[in-house]
Amino acid sequence: DGTIAPTASPVAPTASQFEGKGCPQAYAVGGDYSAGDKVEYKGRVYECKQWPYSGFCGQANYEPGTTYGNMGWNPLGWCDGTIKPTAAPTIDPNAPGCPPVYDPSVVYQSGMNVEKDSVVYKCRNYPEGGYCNAGPNFAPGSTNSAMGWIKVGSCDGTIAPTASPVAPTASQFEGKGCPQAYAVGGDYSAGDKVEYKGRVYECKQW
């Protein structure tokens, strides 16, 4: 009997969320935005939506507050002033050089680093990391780069390789003679030593 009472109308977050905190950085078309990033656009604060919608946040025609912008941005409220910036990121001058150059023929995994135009990019974690192998339109530095890659910083030079493995010297076995000669198909275990063509070899660990 009667009617069902309507639920309360949705209420937009109020400006009080940001009172005294100032505005985040102004929105910039093509910016490298990720899920959770906040921007200011025309005096309002917007937050980049979670993946997969975060892919729209840096694209043209998807500005916050516009018809298509709502596909990538959530409105949070009004703001005034600026937020005190955190310390600018720094690059360790003693850090190693650049990782391998980005190669579209390589299958990249989450966490792998590449270099493109002297900038280091890191492949995002799953599921965003799937874009790291989605072709040239999602390559590091491209318009859609942020969907799969995180910009880490600049680099210079190459990473020094680790030391080459060194074969054991004869001094290890001087005066000890040679172990049993190597036999194809022998039943060898980790640590077993054999002699082959005057040199001593040890079976590696499993």
C-alpha positions in Angstrom: 0.0 0.0 0.0 1.3 3.4 -0.8 4.6 4.3 -2.5 8.2 3.4 -2.0 10.2 6.3 -0.5 12.9 7.4 -2.9 16.5 7.0 -1.9 18.5 10.1 -1.1 19.8 12.0 -4.1 23.5 11.5 -4.7 25.5 14.3 -3.2 28.7 15.5 -4.9 31.8 15.9 -2.6 32.0 19.3 -1.1 34.8 21.8 -1.4 35.5 21.2 2.2 37.6 18.2 1.1 40.2 20.7 -0.1 39.8 23.6 2.2 43.2 24.8 3.3 44.9 22.3 1.1 45.0 24.3 -2.1 44.7 23.0 -5.6 46.6 20.1 -7.1 48.6 20.7 -10.3 46.6 22.0 -13.3 45.5 19.5 -15.9 47.6 19.3 -19.0 46.5 17.6 -22.2 48.8 14.7 -22.9 50.0 14.5 -19.3 51.4 11.3 -17.9 48.4 10.5 -15.6 47.8 7.3 -13.6 44.9 6.0 -11.6 44.4 8.2 -8.5 46.2 11.3 -9.8 44.4 14.5 -9.0 44.4 17.6 -11.1 42.8 21.1 -11.1 40.7 22.2 -14.1 38.8 25.5 -14.0 38.8 25.7 -10.3 37.6 22.1 -9.7 39.5 19.0 -8.5 39.3 15.8 -10.5 40.7 12.3 -9.8 41.8 10.0 -12.6 39.7 6.8 -12.5 41.0 3.3 -12.0 42.2 1.2 -14.9 41.1 0.7 -17.7 39.5 4.2 -17.6 42.7 5.8 -16.5 43.9 5.4 -20.1 41.7 8.4 -21.1 43.1 10.8 -18.5 45.9 12.2 -20.6 44.2 12.1 -24.0 42.9 15.1 -26.0 39.1 15.6 -26.0 38.9 13.9 -22.6 39.5 17.0 -20.5 38.0 16.8 -16.9 34.4 18.0 -16.7 33.7 17.5 -20.4 31.2 15.0 -21.8 34.0 12.5 -22.7 36.2 13.6 -19.8 33.8 11.8 -17.4 35.1 8.6 -18.9 38.4 9.1 -17.3 37.9 11.6 -14.5 35.9 11.7 -11.3 34.9 15.2 -9.9 35.9 15.7 -6.3 35.1 19.3 -5.4 36.3 22.9 -5.6 39.7 24.2 -4.6 41.6 27.4 -4.1 45.3 28.3 -4.1 48.1 25.8 -4.6 49.4 22.7 -2.8 52.9 22.9 -1.4 54.9 20.8 -3.8 56.9 17.8 -2.5 60.6 17.8 -3.1 61.5 17.4 -6.8 62.6 14.0 -7.8 66.4 13.6 -8.1 68.6 11.3 -10.1 71.5 9.6 -8.4 74.6 10.7 -10.3 76.2 7.4 -9.3 73.4 5.4 -10.7 74.2 3.0 -13.5 73.6 4.0 -17.1 70.6 3.3 -19.3 68.8 0.0 -19.5 68.3 -1.7 -22.9 66.8 0.4 -25.7 63.1 -0.2 -26.2 62.6 -2.8 -28.9 59.0 -3.5 -30.2 60.0 -7.1 -31.0 60.7 -7.9 -27.4 58.0 -9.3 -25.1 58.2 -7.1 -22.0 57.1 -8.2 -18.5 55.9 -6.1 -15.6 58.8 -4.4 -13.8 61.2 -4.4 -16.8 63.0 -1.1 -17.6 63.7 0.2 -21.1 65.3 3.4 -22.5 63.8 5.6 -25.2 65.3 8.9 -26.2 67.5 8.9 -23.0 64.4 8.5 -20.8 63.9 5.4 -18.6 60.4 3.7 -18.6 59.2 0.9 -16.4 56.5 -1.6 -17.5 53.5 -1.3 -15.2 52.2 -4.2 -13.1 49.4 -6.5 -14.4 46.9 -5.7 -15.9 48.2 -2.4 -17.2 51.5 -4.1 -18.1 49.7 -5.8 -21.0 49.9 -2.5 -22.9 53.7 -2.8 -22.9 53.4 -5.2 -25.8 50.4 -3.6 -27.5 52.3 -2.1 -30.4 53.7 1.3 -31.5 50.7 3.3 -30.3 51.5 2.3 -26.8 55.3 2.4 -27.0 57.3 4.5 -24.4 57.0 8.2 -25.1 53.9 7.7 -27.3 50.6 9.4 -26.8 49.3 6.3 -25.0 52.5 5.5 -23.2 51.2 6.1 -19.7 48.7 3.2 -20.1 51.5 0.6 -19.9 54.7 2.5 -19.0 55.8 4.6 -16.0 58.3 7.3 -16.7 61.2 6.8 -14.3 63.7 9.5 -15.2 66.5 10.3 -17.5 69.7 8.2 -18.0 73.1 8.5 -19.7 75.4 5.9 -21.0 75.1 2.2 -20.6 74.9 -0.2 -17.6 78.2 -1.8 -17.0 78.0 -5.6 -17.4 78.7 -7.9 -14.5 82.1 -9.6 -14.4 82.6 -12.5 -16.8 82.7 -15.9 -15.1 86.3 -17.0 -14.3 87.4 -20.6 -14.8 89.1 -22.1 -11.8 92.9 -21.8 -11.9 95.2 -24.7 -12.0 96.5 -23.7 -8.5 93.3 -25.2 -7.0 94.4 -28.6 -7.9 98.2 -28.4 -7.8 99.6 -31.4 -6.0 96.2 -33.1 -5.8 96.2 -34.9 -9.1 93.2 -35.3 -11.4 89.8 -36.6 -10.5 88.2 -39.4 -12.5 87.9 -38.7 -16.3 84.6 -37.4 -17.6 82.3 -40.1 -19.1 79.3 -39.4 -21.3 76.2 -40.6 -19.6 77.9 -40.8 -16.2 75.8 -40.6 -13.0 77.0 -37.2 -11.8 75.6 -35.1 -8.9 76.1 -31.5 -7.8 79.7 -31.1 -6.5 81.2 -34.0 -8.4 84.5 -33.2 -10.1 85.8 -34.7 -13.3 88.9 -34.3 -15.5 88.4 -33.5 -19.3 91.3 -32.8 -21.6 93.6 -31.9 -18.7 91.1 -29.6 -17.0 89.0 -30.1 -13.9 85.3 -29.3 -13.8 82.7 -29.4 -11.0 79.1 -30.3 -11.5 76.9 -27.3 -10.7 74.2 -27.2 -8.0 70.6 -28.2 -9.0 
